[in-house]
Amino acid sequence: HSIKGGSVADFDVVRGSAATRVNAEGLIEDVATNIPRIDYSTGEGVILTEPQSTNLIPYSEDFSNGSWLKGSSTTVTSGVSSPDGGDNAFNIFMPDSSGTFLKKEFIGLSGTYTISFWAKSNTTTQLNAYNLSGVGSTTTINITNTWERYYITGVASSSFGVGVDNIGELNVDLFGFQLENQSYATSYIPT
């Protein structure tokens, strides 16, 4: 594959696996091994280069999986239109009551981490996203009615949660949680 402007500017792309990018339509899509990725996350196409990274969250798209802790009054519904153009996002509904959450807990990690995820509001304008400061510690995030990716970076405490909790009633669509051991998020890595 080549990129050519006023002069020859060939280069090789070496990547040991498929990876994702945001295409010109704004959808997340897979790109095969050793194929360059032109990413449109900012609205303009740019060559996407980034270091190797790992998503430490198993079942990053399946919030019905038992590894995600759910409050007794939390409803998790599958089949919602997602940022990759499929129907693999989930609607999360939490009534206005205490003890509701969607969370995955991590113990014994240290260092700087970045949490990222996509959210889209149905009726909610704010949610509490668990951060890296402890199991119950959250950061308030303002969300819109279009899919957006949100980021939280910090130094991990000895145990922390990844997920969301409510501020009043929560009715939101979620997709693609990612936890990386670095100070920024890379392109989405489904698990």
C-alpha positions, 0 to 999 in steps of 0.5 A: 500500500502506498500514499503518494503526493507530489513525490513517491512516498511508499512505506510498509504497514506492519501490524500482527493482527486486525485492528479497528478504525472509524470510517468516513461514515463515523462507524467503527470497522475492522481493518485486516492485518498489515493494511493501513488505517485511515481514521476519521474520528475527528471528521478528517481522514488521517493515517492512524498509527499507535503502539500495541495495546491490550483491552483488559476488560473481558466481554467489552461489548456484552453487558449481559455477561455475568462478569459485569456486576449489576444492581438488582434494579438494573435492566440490561437489554441487548440488540441496540444499534451500535457505533459499529453499525451493528445491533450489539450495543446495550440499553442500560436502565436504572430507576431512581433508587440506590444500589443500581450499577453496571460494573466490573471490578479490578484488584491489584493493578497499579500504574496509569490507566485509561478507561474509554467507552461509548455512550448515547443518552435516551433520556439521561443527560448525566451519568456517573462513570467509575474511575480509577480512584477506588471501587465506589469512586465515580466521575460525572459525565455529561452525555448527548443523544448521539454516540460519543466516546468518553475517556477517564485517565488516572493512577489506579488505586489497589482496587477500582471499578469500570462501568456506570452508575446513576444520578437519578434515573439512568436510561442510556445505550452503552458500547465498547468499554476499554481499559488500557495500561497507559495514559491515553486510549488507542482505537477500540479493541473488542474482547 
